[in-house]
């Protein structure tokens, strides 16, 4: 019996030795970093601590086995290394959510030249192969190429990926974090983590501004369109979604003439920003005359007889000879403007209280006239005008827009015409001959309108009304200049009726009774019969006695007054 415990103790001792040896080996392996397990949802970034090849001569990534960060990453599994030579950094896979964009910042590569904003990404390399990226001339800094949705195994020592949910990268220095936070703020401010989506019901288009590439030539304000041909895969940039192809096609930085319309666009917002503007909508009954700010200098199409400017072909700088017909147009409003010109008949009203829907006549008012008999009525009138759509560019080239044509040309022309007509007729004749004047003016002014590329359809004359200051004959005293209680001749008057005050001595002579007449609301102000309309004594007029004295009247008692 005593032999059994001896046998058990002999078996336990070797077991403890084995366990101790295993523990010692495990401790040695852990401390020497020779074995490392990487989970399948992470990557291992390898950092070599020492090497016979020495340190990296320049840059960050060791491409020839030097000490430093190695270009290749470790995927999931158990990995064995030479003891005490490597350090493994376990980092998560980069995940870009559905419908979002990731931005890449490279820590190593060729330096950017002074004229370049974003780093060029080699066509034959991607961000999953650091060695290929560096060997093919990849540049350090923010990259032109973006990451679409998906999961990527990226060396986060070389690349830092900025997404809407956070920043993926191996922290090296505190200064790196400040730079990355600034980039993230800029991108988020431009809405850069989501694609540009333009829907059809909004009737908008996108004006693109490029922030990289060669500068515009002096005198240019809009970059010309490049890379439009889908048949050329080296230059077709697919609406600015391929920055390298855009620049290969000769694209310039700045606001672009080419616009983007309905659709979804994955754009690098550090490379291109988008401003949404309304489309040019030409309604039925109007045409759009284009004034282009960009393009080549074209040949004048207006002819030698037209000396008010040049008309050019579409796409050239200046006023286009062919207007835009009714419809919707993806027109870049930074490259020009569209002036709407009505092609249906429109009415211009010389009436202060009436304005058409087009607002061309909002600053027009009745025409102030002076008749032959010195009355000053105001004449309301309306003019029906038509503009031929083929002549609309001539109107815009000459006047700028229709409202300026109305206010600077038609208003003084029409007013002068009817002022001349009024001076040849009395007020009664002006009222009686309204139909004749209306027909005659339509005929005579049609030629004048034609000289301005306009078609006069009809002239409609209203009934003259009291002038804006009160219609009065010229030479009548200004009511504001008469002292309170006195009329124009210095007589005492009652403020309300204008009659002589009771007991006041009249300064008028016999037959000098004030007269008032009305012609359709036009009132002639009382005047002394010894005065002309201009206030001068009439030839042969009898002098008015200064003080005729009391006269015999009905019911007066006593002897008649003795004349002096």
C-alpha positions in Angstrom: 0.0 0.0 0.0 2.7 2.6 0.7 4.0 2.2 -2.9 0.8 3.8 -4.4 1.4 7.4 -3.2 5.0 7.2 -4.4 3.8 6.3 -7.9 1.3 9.3 -7.9 3.9 11.7 -6.8 6.2 10.5 -9.5 3.5 11.3 -12.2 2.5 14.7 -10.8 6.0 16.1 -10.8 6.5 15.8 -14.6 3.0 17.3 -15.2 3.9 20.4 -13.2 7.1 20.6 -15.1 5.3 20.5 -18.4 2.8 23.2 -17.4 5.6 25.4 -16.1 7.5 25.0 -19.3 4.4 25.8 -21.3 3.7 28.8 -19.3 7.3 30.0 -19.6 7.1 29.5 -23.4 3.8 31.4 -23.6 5.2 34.2 -21.5 8.3 34.3 -23.7 6.2 34.3 -26.8 4.0 37.1 -25.6 6.9 39.2 -24.4 8.8 38.6 -27.7 5.7 39.4 -29.9 6.4 36.4 -32.1 2.9 35.1 -32.3 -0.3 37.3 -32.8 -3.9 36.5 -33.5 -6.0 38.9 -35.7 -9.7 38.8 -35.7 -11.6 38.5 -39.0 -13.2 41.9 -38.6 -9.9 43.7 -38.0 -6.6 44.2 -39.7 -3.0 44.2 -38.3 -0.7 47.0 -39.2 2.9 45.7 -38.9 5.6 47.9 -37.4 9.2 46.5 -37.6 11.2 47.5 -34.6 14.7 46.8 -36.0 16.2 45.6 -39.2 19.6 44.9 -40.7 18.5 47.2 -43.6 18.4 50.1 -41.2 15.7 52.8 -41.0 13.5 54.3 -43.7 15.5 57.0 -45.5 12.5 59.2 -46.2 8.8 59.0 -45.7 6.8 56.8 -43.4 6.4 53.3 -45.1 9.3 50.9 -45.4 9.2 49.5 -48.9 12.5 47.6 -48.8 12.4 45.8 -45.4 13.7 48.7 -43.3 12.5 49.3 -39.8 9.2 51.2 -39.7 5.6 50.6 -40.8 5.4 47.9 -43.4 3.2 48.3 -46.5 1.3 45.0 -46.1 -1.4 44.4 -43.5 -2.4 41.2 -41.7 -5.8 39.7 -42.1 -7.7 37.4 -39.7 -5.8 34.4 -38.3 -2.8 33.4 -36.2 0.5 34.9 -37.3 4.1 34.0 -36.2 7.0 36.4 -36.2 10.6 36.5 -35.3 10.9 37.3 -31.6 11.4 40.8 -30.4 11.4 42.3 -34.0 7.7 43.4 -34.7 4.9 45.2 -33.1 1.4 44.6 -34.4 -1.4 47.3 -34.3 -4.9 45.7 -34.4 -7.3 48.2 -36.1 -10.9 47.8 -37.4 -11.9 47.4 -41.0 -13.0 50.7 -42.7 -16.8 50.6 -43.3 -18.6 53.1 -45.5 -22.4 53.0 -44.9 -24.8 52.7 -47.8 -25.3 56.0 -49.8 -22.3 57.8 -48.2 -18.8 58.8 -49.2 -15.4 58.4 -47.5 -12.5 60.7 -47.9 -8.9 59.5 -47.9 -5.8 61.3 -46.5 -2.4 59.8 -47.4 0.5 60.2 -45.0 3.3 59.1 -47.3 4.0 59.7 -51.0 5.3 62.4 -53.3 4.8 66.0 -52.1 2.2 68.2 -53.7 3.4 70.9 -56.1 2.5 74.5 -55.1 -0.3 74.7 -57.8 -2.0 71.5 -56.8 -4.8 71.3 -54.1 -5.6 67.6 -53.9 -3.3 64.6 -54.3 -3.3 62.5 -57.5 -4.2 58.9 -57.2 -2.5 56.5 -59.6 -4.9 54.9 -62.0 -3.4 51.4 -61.6 -3.4 51.5 -57.8 -6.0 51.5 -55.0 -5.9 52.3 -51.3 -5.7 48.6 -50.4 -2.3 48.2 -51.9 0.2 50.7 -50.3 3.2 49.4 -52.2 1.5 49.9 -55.6 0.3 53.3 -54.5 3.7 54.5 -53.6 5.6 52.9 -56.4 3.3 54.4 -59.1 3.7 57.9 -57.9 0.9 58.4 -55.3 1.0 61.7 -53.5 0.6 62.6 -49.9 -2.3 64.7 -48.6 -6.1 64.6 -49.3 -6.9 62.5 -52.3 -9.0 63.2 -55.3 -10.4 59.7 -55.3 -13.1 58.9 -52.9 -14.4 55.6 -51.3 -17.9 54.5 -52.0 -20.0 52.3 -49.7 -18.5 49.0 -48.6 -15.8 47.5 -46.3 -12.1 48.0 -46.9 -9.0 46.5 -45.4 -6.7 49.5 -45.5 -3.3 50.2 -44.0 -4.3 52.9 -41.5 -0.8 53.8 -40.8 -0.5 55.1 -44.4 -4.1 56.2 -45.0 -6.6 57.9 -42.8 -10.2 57.6 -43.9 -12.8 60.3 -42.9 -16.4 59.3 -42.8 -19.6 60.7 -41.5 -19.5 58.4 -38.4 -15.8 59.0 -37.5 -12.2 58.9 -38.5 -10.3 55.6 -39.2 -6.6 55.8 -38.7 -3.6 54.9 -36.5 -2.9 57.8 -34.2 0.7 58.9 -34.6 0.8 62.5 -33.3 -1.6 65.0 -31.8 -1.1 67.4 -34.6 -2.6 64.8 -37.0 -5.8 64.8 -35.1 -6.2 68.6 -35.5 -5.7 68.4 -39.2 -8.1 65.6 -39.6 -10.8 67.4 -37.5 -10.5 70.5 -39.7 -10.9 68.4 -42.9 -14.0 66.7 -41.4 -15.5 70.1 -40.5 -15.0 71.4 -44.1 -16.4 68.3 -45.7 -19.4 68.2 -43.4 -20.1 71.9 -44.0 -20.3 71.2 -47.8 -22.5 68.2 -47.2 -19.8 66.1 -48.6 -20.5 62.7 -47.0 -23.6 62.3 -49.1 -24.0 62.3 -52.9 -25.6 65.2 -54.7 -29.2 64.3 -55.6 -31.2 66.5 -58.0 -34.8 65.6 -58.4 -37.0 66.4 -61.4 -39.9 68.1 -59.6 -37.6 70.8 -58.1 -36.7 72.3 -61.5 -33.2 73.1 -60.4 -29.7 72.4 -61.8 -26.3 72.3 -60.3 -23.6 74.8 -61.0 -20.2 73.3 -60.3 -17.1 75.0 -58.9 -13.8 73.1 -59.2 -11.1 73.8 -56.6 -8.2 72.1 -58.3 -6.4 72.3 -61.7 -5.0 75.1 -63.8 -6.3 78.6 -63.3 -8.5 80.4 -65.8 -7.0 82.6 -68.5 -7.0 86.3 -67.8 -10.4 87.9 -68.7 -12.3 84.6 -68.4 -15.0 84.1 -65.7 -16.3 80.7 -66.6 -14.3 77.5 -67.3 -15.1 76.0 -70.7 -16.7 72.6 -71.0 -14.3 69.6 -71.4 -14.5 65.8 -71.4 -18.1 65.5 -72.7 -17.5 62.6 -75.1 -18.3 59.2 -73.6 -16.5 57.5 -76.4 -13.2 58.8 -75.0 -12.6 56.9 -71.7 -9.4 58.9 -71.0 -11.1 62.3 -70.7 -14.8 61.5 -70.1 -15.2 62.5 -66.4 -18.9 61.6 -66.1 -20.1 65.0 -64.7 -17.0 65.7 -62.6 -17.2 62.3 -60.8 -13.7 61.4 -62.2 -11.3 64.2 -61.2 -8.3 62.7 -62.9 -10.0 62.4 -66.3 -11.4 65.9 -65.9 -7.9 67.3 -65.4 -6.5 65.1 -68.2 -9.1 66.7 -70.6 -7.7 70.2 -69.7 -10.3 71.2 -67.1 -9.7 74.4 -65.3 -10.5 75.4 -61.7 -13.3 77.8 -61.0 -17.0 77.9 -61.8 -17.8 75.6 -64.7 -20.0 76.3 -67.8 -21.1 72.7 -67.7 -23.9 72.0 -65.3 -25.4 68.9 -63.8 -29.1 68.0 -64.0 -31.4 65.4 -62.5 -29.6 62.4 -61.0 -27.3 61.2 -58.3 -23.7 62.3 -58.3 -20.9 61.0 -56.1 -18.6 64.0 -56.0 -15.5 64.7 -54.0 -16.6 68.0 -52.2 -12.9 68.9 -51.7 -12.6 68.9 -55.5 -16.0 70.1 -56.6 -18.8 72.0 -54.8 -22.3 72.4 -56.2 -24.8 75.3 -56.0 -28.4 74.6 -56.9 -30.1 77.3 -59.0 -33.4 77.4 -60.8 -33.7 76.4 -64.4 -34.6 79.0 -67.1 -38.3 78.5 -67.7 -39.6 80.3 -70.9 -43.4 80.4 -70.6 -45.8 80.2 -73.5 -46.3 83.7 -74.9 -42.7 84.7 -74.3 -39.2 84.1 -75.7 -35.9 84.2 -73.8 -33.2 86.4 -75.2 -29.8 85.1 -74.0 -27.0 87.6 -73.1 -23.9 85.4 -72.9 -21.0 86.5 -70.7 -18.6 83.8 -72.0 -17.5 82.1 -75.2 -15.6 83.1 -78.3 -16.1 86.4 -80.0 -18.5 85.7 -82.9 -19.4 87.3 -86.2 -22.1 90.0 -86.1 -25.3 88.7 -87.6 -27.4 91.9 -87.2 -26.4 93.4 -90.5 -24.7 96.7 -91.5 -27.9 98.8 -91.2 -28.2 98.0 -87.5 -25.8 100.1 -85.4 -26.9 99.4 -81.9 -24.8 96.3 -81.2 -24.0 92.8 -82.4 -25.9 89.6 -82.5 -24.0 86.3 -82.4 -24.6 82.6 -82.8 -25.4 80.4 -79.8 -22.4 79.6 -77.6 -20.6 82.8 -78.5 -20.1 85.9 -76.3 -22.9 88.6 -76.7 -26.6 88.6 -77.5 -27.7 85.5 -79.2 -29.5 86.1 -82.5 -31.8 83.1 -81.9 -34.0 83.4 -78.8 -35.0 80.5 -76.6 -38.5 79.3 -77.4 -41.0 78.2 -74.7 -39.6 75.4 -72.6 -37.2 74.6 -69.7 -33.5 75.1 -70.2 -30.5 74.0 -68.1 -28.9 77.4 -68.5 -26.0 78.4 -66.3 -27.0 81.8 -64.9 -23.4 82.6 -64.0 -22.5 82.4 -67.7 -25.2 84.8 -68.9 -28.7 85.9 -68.3 -32.1 85.3 -70.0 -34.2 88.3 -70.7 -37.9 87.4 -71.1 -39.7 89.2 -73.9 -43.5 88.9 -74.4 -44.6 87.8 -77.8 -48.3 88.2 -77.2 -50.0 91.6 -77.3 -49.5 93.6 -74.1 -51.1 96.8 -73.0 -49.2 99.8 -71.7 -51.4 102.0 -69.6 -50.7 105.7 -69.0 -52.7 105.6 -65.8 -51.2 105.9 -62.3 -53.9 103.7 -60.7 -53.6 100.9 -63.3 -50.7 98.5 -63.9 -50.4 95.5 -66.1 -49.3 92.1 -64.9 -46.0 92.4 -66.7 -45.2 95.6 -64.6 -43.7 97.4 -67.7 -46.0 100.4 -67.1 -45.8 100.6 -63.3 -44.1 104.0 -63.5 -46.4 105.5 -66.1 -49.1 108.0 -65.4 -51.6 110.2 -67.2 -50.2 112.6 -69.8 -50.4 116.2 -68.7 -51.7 118.4 -71.5 -52.1 122.1 -72.2 -55.0 122.9 -74.6 -55.3 125.7 -77.0 -57.6 127.6 -74.6 -55.0 127.1 -71.8 -56.7 124.4 -69.8 -54.4 121.7 -68.3 -56.2 118.4 -68.2 -54.6 114.9 -67.8 -55.2 112.4 -70.5 -55.4 108.7 -69.7 -54.6 106.4 -72.6 -53.6 102.8 -73.4 -51.3 101.5 -76.1 -51.5 97.9 -77.4 -48.0 96.7 -78.5 -46.7 93.5 -80.1 -43.1 92.3 -80.4 -42.1 89.8 -83.1 -40.2 86.9 -81.5 -37.6 87.1 -84.3 -37.0 90.8 -83.4 -36.8 90.3 -79.7 -33.0 90.0 -79.7 -32.8 93.4 -81.5 -35.0 95.0 -78.8 -32.8 93.6 -76.0 -29.6 94.6 -77.7 -30.8 98.1 -78.1 -32.6 98.8 -74.8 -31.5 96.0 -72.4 -35.1 95.0 -71.5 -38.7 95.9 -72.4 -39.3 98.0 -69.2 -36.3 100.2 -70.0 -37.7 100.6 -73.6 -41.0 101.7 -72.2 -39.7 104.2 -69.6 -36.8 105.7 -71.6 -38.3 105.8 -75.1 -42.0 105.1 -75.4 -43.1 107.2 -72.5 -41.5 110.5 -73.7 -42.4 109.8 -77.3 -46.1 109.1 -76.7 -46.4 112.0 -74.2 -44.8 114.5 -76.6 -47.1 113.4 -79.4 -50.3 114.0 -77.4 -49.0 117.2 -76.0 -48.5 118.5 -79.5 -52.1 117.4 -80.4 -53.6 119.1 -77.4 -51.9 122.5 -78.3 -53.9 122.6 -81.6 -57.3 122.0 -80.0 -59.4 123.6 -77.3 -60.7 121.5 -74.5 -64.1 121.1 -76.1 -62.5 120.1 -79.4 -60.3 117.6 -77.6 -63.4 116.0 -76.1 -65.4 116.1 -79.3 -62.6 114.8 -81.6 -61.5 111.9 -79.3 -62.3 109.2 -81.9 -60.6 111.1 -84.7 -57.5 111.7 -82.6 -57.4 108.0 -81.6 -57.5 106.8 -85.2 -55.0 109.4 -86.4 -52.5 108.6 -83.6 -52.7 104.9 -84.3 -51.7 105.6 -87.9 -49.0 108.2 -87.3 -47.3 106.5 -84.3 -47.1 103.1 -86.0 -44.1 104.2 -88.0 -42.4 105.5 -85.0 -42.9 102.3 -83.1 -41.6 100.4 -86.1 -38.3 102.2 -85.9 -37.8 100.5 -82.5 -38.7 97.0 -83.8 -42.2 97.2 -82.3 -45.6 96.7 -83.8 -48.2 99.2 -82.6 -51.6 97.5 -82.7 -54.0 100.1 -81.3 -54.2 103.4 -79.3 -57.0 103.8 -76.9 -57.7 107.3 -75.5 -59.7 107.9 -72.3 -61.7 111.0 -71.2 -59.5 113.9 -70.0 -59.7 114.5 -66.3 -58.6 117.2 -63.9 -54.9 117.6 -63.8 -52.8 116.3 -61.0 -52.5 119.9 -59.5 -56.1 120.7 -60.4 -56.9 121.7 -64.0 -56.8 125.5 -64.3 -56.1 128.0 -67.0 -52.6 129.1 -67.3 -52.0 132.5 -65.6 -54.6 131.9 -62.9 -53.3 132.8 -59.4 -51.9 129.9 -57.4 -54.3 129.2 -54.5 -51.3 128.6 -52.2 -50.0 132.1 -53.0 -53.3 133.9 -51.9 -53.3 135.1 -48.4 -56.0 133.7 -46.1 -59.2 135.6 -46.5 -58.0 137.2 -49.8 -58.5 136.2 -53.4 -56.1 136.7 -56.3 -57.2 140.4 -56.7 -56.8 141.1 -53.0 -60.5 140.9 -52.2 -61.8 139.7 -48.9 -63.3 136.3 -49.5 -65.0 133.6 -47.4 -62.7 130.6 -47.1 -65.4 128.1 -48.1 -67.3 129.8 -51.0 -64.9 132.5 -52.3 -67.7 135.1 -52.1 -67.1 138.6 -50.8 -67.6 138.8 -47.1 -70.7 140.7 -45.9 -70.0 144.4 -45.5 -66.7 144.3 -47.4 -66.3 146.9 -50.2 -66.0 145.3 -53.6 -63.1 146.5 -55.7 -64.8 145.3 -58.9 -66.4 147.5 -61.5 -69.8 147.1 -63.1 -69.9 143.9 -65.1 -66.9 142.4 -63.3 -68.8 139.6 -61.7 -66.8 136.4 -61.3 -67.7 133.7 -63.8 -67.3 129.9 -63.4 -67.7 127.3 -66.1 -67.4 123.6 -66.1 -66.4 121.3 -68.9 -66.6 117.7 -67.9 -65.0 118.4 -64.5 -62.5 121.0 -65.8 -63.0 124.2 -63.8 -61.9 127.6 -65.0 -60.8 129.7 -62.0 -62.6 133.1 -61.6 -60.6 136.0 -63.0 -61.0 139.8 -63.4 -62.5 140.7 -66.8 -59.9 143.3 -67.1 -57.2 140.7 -67.0 -56.2 138.3 -69.8 -55.5 134.6 -69.1 -51.8 135.5 -68.6 -52.7 138.2 -66.0 -52.0 141.2 -68.4 -54.5 144.0 -69.0 -56.6 143.4 -72.1 -56.3 146.2 -74.7 -59.2 148.6 -74.5 -60.5 147.2 -71.3 -62.3 149.7 -69.0 -60.5 150.6 -65.9 -62.0 149.2 -62.7 -62.9 151.9 -60.2 -61.1 151.6 -56.9 -64.1 152.6 -54.8 -67.5 152.8 -56.6 -69.2 153.7 -53.3 -72.5 152.5 -52.1 -75.2 151.8 -54.7 -78.9 152.1 -54.7 -80.3 148.7 -53.9 -83.5 147.0 -53.1 -84.8 148.1 -49.7 -82.2 150.9 -49.3 -83.5 154.1 -47.6 -82.4 157.7 -48.1 -81.0 159.7 -51.0 -78.8 158.1 -53.6 -75.1 158.3 -53.0 -73.3 161.2 -54.6 -70.6 160.2 -57.0 -67.3 161.9 -56.5 
